C-alpha cells in the first residue's frame, strides 16, 4: 500500500511539474514558491521525482526473501 502511495505521489509530482503552468491558473491560485523553484530546475526535479520515487517504491516492495516458483524437492 505504501509503494502505491509513493508511486502516486511520484506521478502527481511529475504532472504538476510539467503541467503546473496550466493547472495553477485554472484553479485560480498563484504559483507556489516550491513550484517556481522546481520549474527553474525542471530536468533535475524530473529526474529526482522519477529516480527517487522508483527507488523508494522498489525498496518498499522488496522483502529480501528468495522465493522459487517451482520447488526443487517434492
PyMOL Python script that loads the backbone (N, CA, C, O; Angstrom):
from pymol import cmd

cmd.read_pdbstr("""\
ATOM      1  N   UNK A   1       0.832  -1.187   0.000  1.00  0.00           N
ATOM      2  CA  UNK A   1       0.000   0.000   0.000  1.00  0.00           C
ATOM      3  C   UNK A   1       0.885   1.262   0.000  1.00  0.00           C
ATOM      4  O   UNK A   1       0.591   2.235  -0.694  1.00  0.00           O
ATOM      5  N   UNK A   2       1.957   1.229   0.779  1.00  0.00           N
ATOM      6  CA  UNK A   2       2.869   2.380   0.824  1.00  0.00           C
ATOM      7  C   UNK A   2       3.548   2.589  -0.532  1.00  0.00           C
ATOM      8  O   UNK A   2       3.755   3.724  -0.961  1.00  0.00           O
ATOM      9  N   UNK A   3       3.891   1.489  -1.199  1.00  0.00           N
ATOM     10  CA  UNK A   3       4.545   1.601  -2.508  1.00  0.00           C
ATOM     11  C   UNK A   3       3.602   2.255  -3.518  1.00  0.00           C
ATOM     12  O   UNK A   3       4.041   3.047  -4.352  1.00  0.00           O
ATOM     13  N   UNK A   4       2.319   1.931  -3.449  1.00  0.00           N
ATOM     14  CA  UNK A   4       1.347   2.561  -4.348  1.00  0.00           C
ATOM     15  C   UNK A   4       1.214   4.045  -4.047  1.00  0.00           C
ATOM     16  O   UNK A   4       1.077   4.858  -4.961  1.00  0.00           O
ATOM     17  N   UNK A   5       1.252   4.399  -2.765  1.00  0.00           N
ATOM     18  CA  UNK A   5       1.167   5.813  -2.386  1.00  0.00           C
ATOM     19  C   UNK A   5       2.380   6.583  -2.891  1.00  0.00           C
ATOM     20  O   UNK A   5       2.243   7.704  -3.383  1.00  0.00           O
ATOM     21  N   UNK A   6       3.574   5.988  -2.773  1.00  0.00           N
ATOM     22  CA  UNK A   6       4.791   6.646  -3.266  1.00  0.00           C
ATOM     23  C   UNK A   6       4.727   6.817  -4.771  1.00  0.00           C
ATOM     24  O   UNK A   6       5.086   7.873  -5.293  1.00  0.00           O
ATOM     25  N   UNK A   7       4.271   5.782  -5.476  1.00  0.00           N
ATOM     26  CA  UNK A   7       4.157   5.866  -6.938  1.00  0.00           C
ATOM     27  C   UNK A   7       3.145   6.930  -7.345  1.00  0.00           C
ATOM     28  O   UNK A   7       3.372   7.667  -8.305  1.00  0.00           O
ATOM     29  N   UNK A   8       2.032   7.015  -6.622  1.00  0.00           N
ATOM     30  CA  UNK A   8       1.026   8.039  -6.920  1.00  0.00           C
ATOM     31  C   UNK A   8       1.594   9.433  -6.694  1.00  0.00           C
ATOM     32  O   UNK A   8       1.378  10.330  -7.510  1.00  0.00           O
ATOM     33  N   UNK A   9       2.316   9.624  -5.600  1.00  0.00           N
ATOM     34  CA  UNK A   9       2.945  10.923  -5.344  1.00  0.00           C
ATOM     35  C   UNK A   9       3.988  11.256  -6.401  1.00  0.00           C
ATOM     36  O   UNK A   9       4.118  12.408  -6.815  1.00  0.00           O
ATOM     37  N   UNK A  10       4.726  10.244  -6.834  1.00  0.00           N
ATOM     38  CA  UNK A  10       5.738  10.455  -7.872  1.00  0.00           C
ATOM     39  C   UNK A  10       5.096  10.970  -9.156  1.00  0.00           C
ATOM     40  O   UNK A  10       5.546  11.969  -9.716  1.00  0.00           O
ATOM     41  N   UNK A  11       4.057  10.302  -9.621  1.00  0.00           N
ATOM     42  CA  UNK A  11       3.428  10.708 -10.878  1.00  0.00           C
ATOM     43  C   UNK A  11       2.666  12.016 -10.740  1.00  0.00           C
ATOM     44  O   UNK A  11       2.596  12.800 -11.686  1.00  0.00           O
ATOM     45  N   UNK A  12       2.092  12.254  -9.561  1.00  0.00           N
ATOM     46  CA  UNK A  12       1.433  13.534  -9.321  1.00  0.00           C
ATOM     47  C   UNK A  12       2.441  14.667  -9.375  1.00  0.00           C
ATOM     48  O   UNK A  12       2.165  15.722  -9.946  1.00  0.00           O
ATOM     49  N   UNK A  13       3.611  14.454  -8.781  1.00  0.00           N
ATOM     50  CA  UNK A  13       4.668  15.459  -8.825  1.00  0.00           C
ATOM     51  C   UNK A  13       5.120  15.749 -10.244  1.00  0.00           C
ATOM     52  O   UNK A  13       5.342  16.906 -10.602  1.00  0.00           O
ATOM     53  N   UNK A  14       5.258  14.708 -11.055  1.00  0.00           N
ATOM     54  CA  UNK A  14       5.666  14.914 -12.450  1.00  0.00           C
ATOM     55  C   UNK A  14       4.596  15.657 -13.244  1.00  0.00           C
ATOM     56  O   UNK A  14       4.917  16.522 -14.060  1.00  0.00           O
ATOM     57  N   UNK A  15       3.326  15.325 -13.009  1.00  0.00           N
ATOM     58  CA  UNK A  15       2.238  16.023 -13.719  1.00  0.00           C
ATOM     59  C   UNK A  15       2.210  17.490 -13.328  1.00  0.00           C
ATOM     60  O   UNK A  15       2.058  18.356 -14.190  1.00  0.00           O
ATOM     61  N   UNK A  16       2.353  17.783 -12.037  1.00  0.00           N
ATOM     62  CA  UNK A  16       2.350  19.178 -11.593  1.00  0.00           C
ATOM     63  C   UNK A  16       3.581  19.903 -12.123  1.00  0.00           C
ATOM     64  O   UNK A  16       3.492  21.066 -12.516  1.00  0.00           O
ATOM     65  N   UNK A  17       4.727  19.228 -12.139  1.00  0.00           N
ATOM     66  CA  UNK A  17       5.948  19.854 -12.639  1.00  0.00           C
ATOM     67  C   UNK A  17       5.807  20.284 -14.099  1.00  0.00           C
ATOM     68  O   UNK A  17       6.183  21.398 -14.464  1.00  0.00           O
ATOM     69  N   UNK A  18       5.262  19.396 -14.927  1.00  0.00           N
ATOM     70  CA  UNK A  18       5.165  19.704 -16.352  1.00  0.00           C
ATOM     71  C   UNK A  18       3.867  20.404 -16.745  1.00  0.00           C
ATOM     72  O   UNK A  18       3.800  21.014 -17.811  1.00  0.00           O
ATOM     73  N   UNK A  19       2.834  20.328 -15.904  1.00  0.00           N
ATOM     74  CA  UNK A  19       1.570  20.961 -16.250  1.00  0.00           C
ATOM     75  C   UNK A  19       1.165  22.092 -15.329  1.00  0.00           C
ATOM     76  O   UNK A  19       0.062  22.627 -15.452  1.00  0.00           O
ATOM     77  N   UNK A  20       2.041  22.463 -14.408  1.00  0.00           N
ATOM     78  CA  UNK A  20       1.712  23.490 -13.432  1.00  0.00           C
ATOM     79  C   UNK A  20       1.399  24.842 -14.033  1.00  0.00           C
ATOM     80  O   UNK A  20       0.619  25.606 -13.465  1.00  0.00           O
ATOM     81  N   UNK A  21       1.994  25.153 -15.175  1.00  0.00           N
ATOM     82  CA  UNK A  21       1.713  26.431 -15.830  1.00  0.00           C
ATOM     83  C   UNK A  21       0.251  26.542 -16.239  1.00  0.00           C
ATOM     84  O   UNK A  21      -0.277  27.645 -16.382  1.00  0.00           O
ATOM     85  N   UNK A  22      -0.397  25.407 -16.425  1.00  0.00           N
ATOM     86  CA  UNK A  22      -1.809  25.391 -16.798  1.00  0.00           C
ATOM     87  C   UNK A  22      -2.713  25.089 -15.604  1.00  0.00           C
ATOM     88  O   UNK A  22      -3.840  25.579 -15.533  1.00  0.00           O
ATOM     89  N   UNK A  23      -2.211  24.279 -14.663  1.00  0.00           N
ATOM     90  CA  UNK A  23      -3.030  23.840 -13.528  1.00  0.00           C
ATOM     91  C   UNK A  23      -3.315  24.985 -12.561  1.00  0.00           C
ATOM     92  O   UNK A  23      -4.466  25.208 -12.184  1.00  0.00           O
ATOM     93  N   UNK A  24      -2.269  25.717 -12.155  1.00  0.00           N
ATOM     94  CA  UNK A  24      -2.459  26.762 -11.150  1.00  0.00           C
ATOM     95  C   UNK A  24      -3.340  27.913 -11.632  1.00  0.00           C
ATOM     96  O   UNK A  24      -4.196  28.367 -10.872  1.00  0.00           O
ATOM     97  N   UNK A  25      -3.167  28.406 -12.862  1.00  0.00           N
ATOM     98  CA  UNK A  25      -4.106  29.449 -13.318  1.00  0.00           C
ATOM     99  C   UNK A  25      -5.546  28.934 -13.442  1.00  0.00           C
ATOM    100  O   UNK A  25      -6.496  29.670 -13.178  1.00  0.00           O
ATOM    101  N   UNK A  26      -5.700  27.682 -13.840  1.00  0.00           N
ATOM    102  CA  UNK A  26      -7.041  27.100 -13.952  1.00  0.00           C
ATOM    103  C   UNK A  26      -7.728  27.058 -12.596  1.00  0.00           C
ATOM    104  O   UNK A  26      -8.932  27.294 -12.499  1.00  0.00           O
ATOM    105  N   UNK A  27      -6.959  26.755 -11.542  1.00  0.00           N
ATOM    106  CA  UNK A  27      -7.507  26.718 -10.194  1.00  0.00           C
ATOM    107  C   UNK A  27      -7.618  28.100  -9.561  1.00  0.00           C
ATOM    108  O   UNK A  27      -8.183  28.242  -8.477  1.00  0.00           O
ATOM    109  N   UNK A  28      -7.085  29.115 -10.228  1.00  0.00           N
ATOM    110  CA  UNK A  28      -7.142  30.474  -9.714  1.00  0.00           C
ATOM    111  C   UNK A  28      -6.189  30.716  -8.562  1.00  0.00           C
ATOM    112  O   UNK A  28      -6.452  31.553  -7.698  1.00  0.00           O
ATOM    113  N   UNK A  29      -5.075  29.984  -8.544  1.00  0.00           N
ATOM    114  CA  UNK A  29      -4.090  30.104  -7.465  1.00  0.00           C
ATOM    115  C   UNK A  29      -2.802  30.697  -8.021  1.00  0.00           C
ATOM    116  O   UNK A  29      -2.479  30.489  -9.190  1.00  0.00           O
ATOM    117  N   UNK A  30      -2.071  31.425  -7.202  1.00  0.00           N
ATOM    118  CA  UNK A  30      -0.722  31.821  -7.623  1.00  0.00           C
ATOM    119  C   UNK A  30       0.205  30.606  -7.542  1.00  0.00           C
ATOM    120  O   UNK A  30      -0.057  29.660  -6.800  1.00  0.00           O
ATOM    121  N   UNK A  31       1.281  30.647  -8.308  1.00  0.00           N
ATOM    122  CA  UNK A  31       2.230  29.535  -8.286  1.00  0.00           C
ATOM    123  C   UNK A  31       2.970  29.518  -6.952  1.00  0.00           C
ATOM    124  O   UNK A  31       3.527  30.538  -6.546  1.00  0.00           O
ATOM    125  N   UNK A  32       2.985  28.372  -6.262  1.00  0.00           N
ATOM    126  CA  UNK A  32       3.737  28.292  -5.003  1.00  0.00           C
ATOM    127  C   UNK A  32       5.235  28.457  -5.245  1.00  0.00           C
ATOM    128  O   UNK A  32       5.735  28.143  -6.325  1.00  0.00           O
ATOM    129  N   UNK A  33       5.940  28.949  -4.239  1.00  0.00           N
ATOM    130  CA  UNK A  33       7.384  29.181  -4.378  1.00  0.00           C
ATOM    131  C   UNK A  33       8.129  27.883  -4.659  1.00  0.00           C
ATOM    132  O   UNK A  33       9.090  27.881  -5.429  1.00  0.00           O
ATOM    133  N   UNK A  34       7.704  26.779  -4.050  1.00  0.00           N
ATOM    134  CA  UNK A  34       8.358  25.498  -4.308  1.00  0.00           C
ATOM    135  C   UNK A  34       8.223  25.120  -5.782  1.00  0.00           C
ATOM    136  O   UNK A  34       9.176  24.632  -6.391  1.00  0.00           O
ATOM    137  N   UNK A  35       7.041  25.345  -6.353  1.00  0.00           N
ATOM    138  CA  UNK A  35       6.846  25.040  -7.771  1.00  0.00           C
ATOM    139  C   UNK A  35       7.736  25.912  -8.654  1.00  0.00           C
ATOM    140  O   UNK A  35       8.318  25.426  -9.624  1.00  0.00           O
ATOM    141  N   UNK A  36       7.841  27.192  -8.320  1.00  0.00           N
ATOM    142  CA  UNK A  36       8.696  28.101  -9.100  1.00  0.00           C
ATOM    143  C   UNK A  36      10.141  27.641  -9.034  1.00  0.00           C
ATOM    144  O   UNK A  36      10.847  27.650 -10.042  1.00  0.00           O
ATOM    145  N   UNK A  37      10.586  27.237  -7.843  1.00  0.00           N
ATOM    146  CA  UNK A  37      11.967  26.770  -7.675  1.00  0.00           C
ATOM    147  C   UNK A  37      12.199  25.495  -8.476  1.00  0.00           C
ATOM    148  O   UNK A  37      13.235  25.354  -9.126  1.00  0.00           O
ATOM    149  N   UNK A  38      11.237  24.554  -8.439  1.00  0.00           N
ATOM    150  CA  UNK A  38      11.370  23.315  -9.199  1.00  0.00           C
ATOM    151  C   UNK A  38      11.289  23.561 -10.703  1.00  0.00           C
ATOM    152  O   UNK A  38      11.970  22.896 -11.484  1.00  0.00           O
ATOM    153  N   UNK A  39      10.452  24.523 -11.107  1.00  0.00           N
ATOM    154  CA  UNK A  39      10.305  24.834 -12.533  1.00  0.00           C
ATOM    155  C   UNK A  39      11.611  25.376 -13.111  1.00  0.00           C
ATOM    156  O   UNK A  39      11.939  25.107 -14.267  1.00  0.00           O
ATOM    157  N   UNK A  40      12.351  26.134 -12.312  1.00  0.00           N
ATOM    158  CA  UNK A  40      13.641  26.658 -12.767  1.00  0.00           C
ATOM    159  C   UNK A  40      14.675  25.547 -12.926  1.00  0.00           C
ATOM    160  O   UNK A  40      15.648  25.707 -13.664  1.00  0.00           O
ATOM    161  N   UNK A  41      14.475  24.447 -12.256  1.00  0.00           N
ATOM    162  CA  UNK A  41      15.376  23.295 -12.312  1.00  0.00           C
ATOM    163  C   UNK A  41      14.596  22.065 -12.772  1.00  0.00           C
ATOM    164  O   UNK A  41      14.619  21.024 -12.116  1.00  0.00           O
ATOM    165  N   UNK A  42      13.914  22.194 -13.894  1.00  0.00           N
ATOM    166  CA  UNK A  42      12.947  21.193 -14.334  1.00  0.00           C
ATOM    167  C   UNK A  42      13.569  19.824 -14.599  1.00  0.00           C
ATOM    168  O   UNK A  42      13.002  18.812 -14.187  1.00  0.00           O
ATOM    169  N   UNK A  43      14.705  19.762 -15.269  1.00  0.00           N
ATOM    170  CA  UNK A  43      15.315  18.467 -15.565  1.00  0.00           C
ATOM    171  C   UNK A  43      15.773  17.773 -14.289  1.00  0.00           C
ATOM    172  O   UNK A  43      15.557  16.573 -14.120  1.00  0.00           O
ATOM    173  N   UNK A  44      16.402  18.522 -13.391  1.00  0.00           N
ATOM    174  CA  UNK A  44      16.839  17.954 -12.122  1.00  0.00           C
ATOM    175  C   UNK A  44      15.645  17.446 -11.329  1.00  0.00           C
ATOM    176  O   UNK A  44      15.686  16.344 -10.782  1.00  0.00           O
ATOM    177  N   UNK A  45      14.587  18.237 -11.262  1.00  0.00           N
ATOM    178  CA  UNK A  45      13.401  17.862 -10.498  1.00  0.00           C
ATOM    179  C   UNK A  45      12.727  16.626 -11.097  1.00  0.00           C
ATOM    180  O   UNK A  45      12.294  15.742 -10.358  1.00  0.00           O
ATOM    181  N   UNK A  46      12.635  16.556 -12.422  1.00  0.00           N
ATOM    182  CA  UNK A  46      12.003  15.411 -13.068  1.00  0.00           C
ATOM    183  C   UNK A  46      12.795  14.133 -12.799  1.00  0.00           C
ATOM    184  O   UNK A  46      12.216  13.093 -12.488  1.00  0.00           O
ATOM    185  N   UNK A  47      14.111  14.214 -12.920  1.00  0.00           N
ATOM    186  CA  UNK A  47      14.936  13.041 -12.628  1.00  0.00           C
ATOM    187  C   UNK A  47      14.837  12.642 -11.163  1.00  0.00           C
ATOM    188  O   UNK A  47      14.793  11.454 -10.843  1.00  0.00           O
ATOM    189  N   UNK A  48      14.802  13.613 -10.283  1.00  0.00           N
ATOM    190  CA  UNK A  48      14.684  13.319  -8.857  1.00  0.00           C
ATOM    191  C   UNK A  48      13.340  12.649  -8.558  1.00  0.00           C
ATOM    192  O   UNK A  48      13.298  11.649  -7.841  1.00  0.00           O
ATOM    193  N   UNK A  49      12.249  13.184  -9.097  1.00  0.00           N
ATOM    194  CA  UNK A  49      10.938  12.556  -8.894  1.00  0.00           C
ATOM    195  C   UNK A  49      10.952  11.122  -9.404  1.00  0.00           C
ATOM    196  O   UNK A  49      10.498  10.203  -8.722  1.00  0.00           O
ATOM    197  N   UNK A  50      11.474  10.944 -10.602  1.00  0.00           N
ATOM    198  CA  UNK A  50      11.434   9.628 -11.226  1.00  0.00           C
ATOM    199  C   UNK A  50      12.343   8.637 -10.512  1.00  0.00           C
ATOM    200  O   UNK A  50      11.902   7.548 -10.145  1.00  0.00           O
ATOM    201  N   UNK A  51      13.608   9.000 -10.312  1.00  0.00           N
ATOM    202  CA  UNK A  51      14.565   8.060  -9.726  1.00  0.00           C
ATOM    203  C   UNK A  51      14.305   7.807  -8.248  1.00  0.00           C
ATOM    204  O   UNK A  51      14.321   6.656  -7.811  1.00  0.00           O
ATOM    205  N   UNK A  52      14.067   8.850  -7.477  1.00  0.00           N
ATOM    206  CA  UNK A  52      13.817   8.655  -6.052  1.00  0.00           C
ATOM    207  C   UNK A  52      12.494   7.924  -5.817  1.00  0.00           C
ATOM    208  O   UNK A  52      12.403   7.065  -4.940  1.00  0.00           O
ATOM    209  N   UNK A  53      11.487   8.259  -6.589  1.00  0.00           N
ATOM    210  CA  UNK A  53      10.209   7.565  -6.455  1.00  0.00           C
ATOM    211  C   UNK A  53      10.333   6.085  -6.743  1.00  0.00           C
ATOM    212  O   UNK A  53       9.802   5.258  -6.003  1.00  0.00           O
ATOM    213  N   UNK A  54      11.036   5.745  -7.820  1.00  0.00           N
ATOM    214  CA  UNK A  54      11.231   4.330  -8.150  1.00  0.00           C
ATOM    215  C   UNK A  54      12.072   3.634  -7.087  1.00  0.00           C
ATOM    216  O   UNK A  54      11.781   2.496  -6.719  1.00  0.00           O
ATOM    217  N   UNK A  55      13.100   4.295  -6.593  1.00  0.00           N
ATOM    218  CA  UNK A  55      13.970   3.697  -5.591  1.00  0.00           C
ATOM    219  C   UNK A  55      13.208   3.423  -4.305  1.00  0.00           C
ATOM    220  O   UNK A  55      13.349   2.347  -3.724  1.00  0.00           O
ATOM    221  N   UNK A  56      12.406   4.374  -3.852  1.00  0.00           N
ATOM    222  CA  UNK A  56      11.641   4.201  -2.617  1.00  0.00           C
ATOM    223  C   UNK A  56      10.584   3.111  -2.796  1.00  0.00           C
ATOM    224  O   UNK A  56      10.425   2.257  -1.924  1.00  0.00           O
ATOM    225  N   UNK A  57       9.870   3.133  -3.905  1.00  0.00           N
ATOM    226  CA  UNK A  57       8.828   2.131  -4.137  1.00  0.00           C
ATOM    227  C   UNK A  57       9.428   0.733  -4.243  1.00  0.00           C
ATOM    228  O   UNK A  57       8.855  -0.223  -3.720  1.00  0.00           O
ATOM    229  N   UNK A  58      10.560   0.599  -4.906  1.00  0.00           N
ATOM    230  CA  UNK A  58      11.213  -0.700  -5.022  1.00  0.00           C
ATOM    231  C   UNK A  58      11.678  -1.186  -3.660  1.00  0.00           C
ATOM    232  O   UNK A  58      11.549  -2.369  -3.344  1.00  0.00           O
ATOM    233  N   UNK A  59      12.216  -0.286  -2.856  1.00  0.00           N
ATOM    234  CA  UNK A  59      12.645  -0.654  -1.514  1.00  0.00           C
ATOM    235  C   UNK A  59      11.485  -1.102  -0.648  1.00  0.00           C
ATOM    236  O   UNK A  59      11.645  -2.004   0.175  1.00  0.00           O
ATOM    237  N   UNK A  60      10.332  -0.498  -0.811  1.00  0.00           N
ATOM    238  CA  UNK A  60       9.168  -0.898  -0.035  1.00  0.00           C
ATOM    239  C   UNK A  60       8.607  -2.247  -0.485  1.00  0.00           C
ATOM    240  O   UNK A  60       8.027  -2.981   0.315  1.00  0.00           O
ATOM    241  N   UNK A  61       8.782  -2.568  -1.760  1.00  0.00           N
ATOM    242  CA  UNK A  61       8.237  -3.823  -2.275  1.00  0.00           C
ATOM    243  C   UNK A  61       9.149  -5.013  -2.029  1.00  0.00           C
ATOM    244  O   UNK A  61       8.664  -6.140  -1.936  1.00  0.00           O
ATOM    245  N   UNK A  62      10.451  -4.797  -1.922  1.00  0.00           N
ATOM    246  CA  UNK A  62      11.371  -5.925  -1.758  1.00  0.00           C
ATOM    247  C   UNK A  62      11.332  -6.419  -0.315  1.00  0.00           C
ATOM    248  O   UNK A  62      11.355  -5.632   0.632  1.00  0.00           O
ATOM    249  N   UNK A  63      11.274  -7.709  -0.178  1.00  0.00           N
ATOM    250  CA  UNK A  63      11.218  -8.309   1.153  1.00  0.00           C
ATOM    251  C   UNK A  63      12.551  -8.909   1.550  1.00  0.00           C
ATOM    252  O   UNK A  63      12.793  -9.155   2.731  1.00  0.00           O
ATOM    253  N   UNK A  64      13.413  -9.147   0.582  1.00  0.00           N
ATOM    254  CA  UNK A  64      14.685  -9.788   0.869  1.00  0.00           C
ATOM    255  C   UNK A  64      14.581 -11.304   0.903  1.00  0.00           C
ATOM    256  O   UNK A  64      15.586 -11.987   1.101  1.00  0.00           O
ATOM    257  N   UNK A  65      13.401 -11.831   0.717  1.00  0.00           N
ATOM    258  CA  UNK A  65      13.206 -13.280   0.744  1.00  0.00           C
ATOM    259  C   UNK A  65      13.348 -13.851  -0.662  1.00  0.00           C
ATOM    260  O   UNK A  65      12.956 -13.226  -1.647  1.00  0.00           O
ATOM    261  N   UNK A  66      13.909 -15.034  -0.734  1.00  0.00           N
ATOM    262  CA  UNK A  66      14.042 -15.708  -2.014  1.00  0.00           C
ATOM    263  C   UNK A  66      12.906 -16.698  -2.134  1.00  0.00           C
ATOM    264  O   UNK A  66      12.723 -17.554  -1.268  1.00  0.00           O
ATOM    265  N   UNK A  67      12.157 -16.585  -3.189  1.00  0.00           N
ATOM    266  CA  UNK A  67      11.045 -17.500  -3.405  1.00  0.00           C
ATOM    267  C   UNK A  67      11.191 -18.125  -4.779  1.00  0.00           C
ATOM    268  O   UNK A  67      11.528 -17.456  -5.755  1.00  0.00           O
ATOM    269  N   UNK A  68      10.936 -19.390  -4.830  1.00  0.00           N
ATOM    270  CA  UNK A  68      11.033 -20.116  -6.085  1.00  0.00           C
ATOM    271  C   UNK A  68       9.647 -20.522  -6.517  1.00  0.00           C
ATOM    272  O   UNK A  68       8.824 -20.930  -5.697  1.00  0.00           O
ATOM    273  N   UNK A  69       9.387 -20.411  -7.808  1.00  0.00           N
ATOM    274  CA  UNK A  69       8.085 -20.779  -8.327  1.00  0.00           C
ATOM    275  C   UNK A  69       7.929 -22.307  -8.376  1.00  0.00           C
ATOM    276  O   UNK A  69       6.822 -22.828  -8.237  1.00  0.00           O
ATOM    277  N   UNK A  70       9.039 -23.011  -8.574  1.00  0.00           N
ATOM    278  CA  UNK A  70       8.990 -24.466  -8.673  1.00  0.00           C
ATOM    279  C   UNK A  70       9.854 -25.070  -7.565  1.00  0.00           C
ATOM    280  O   UNK A  70      11.056 -24.815  -7.503  1.00  0.00           O
ATOM    281  N   UNK A  71       9.246 -25.860  -6.700  1.00  0.00           N
ATOM    282  CA  UNK A  71      10.052 -26.452  -5.623  1.00  0.00           C
ATOM    283  C   UNK A  71      11.051 -27.463  -6.198  1.00  0.00           C
ATOM    284  O   UNK A  71      10.741 -28.217  -7.120  1.00  0.00           O
ATOM    285  N   UNK A  72      12.252 -27.452  -5.628  1.00  0.00           N
ATOM    286  CA  UNK A  72      13.298 -28.361  -6.097  1.00  0.00           C
ATOM    287  C   UNK A  72      12.997 -29.780  -5.607  1.00  0.00           C
ATOM    288  O   UNK A  72      13.111 -30.752  -6.354  1.00  0.00           O
ATOM    289  N   UNK A  73      12.621 -29.868  -4.370  1.00  0.00           N
ATOM    290  CA  UNK A  73      12.326 -31.182  -3.786  1.00  0.00           C
ATOM    291  C   UNK A  73      10.828 -31.352  -3.638  1.00  0.00           C
ATOM    292  O   UNK A  73      10.141 -30.464  -3.134  1.00  0.00           O
ATOM    293  N   UNK A  74      10.327 -32.484  -4.073  1.00  0.00           N
ATOM    294  CA  UNK A  74       8.887 -32.732  -3.949  1.00  0.00           C
ATOM    295  C   UNK A  74       8.612 -33.866  -3.003  1.00  0.00           C
ATOM    296  O   UNK A  74       7.453 -34.213  -2.778  1.00  0.00           O
TER     297      UNK A  74
END
""", "prot")
cmd.dss("prot")
cmd.show_as("cartoon", "prot")
cmd.util.cbc("prot")
cmd.orient("prot")
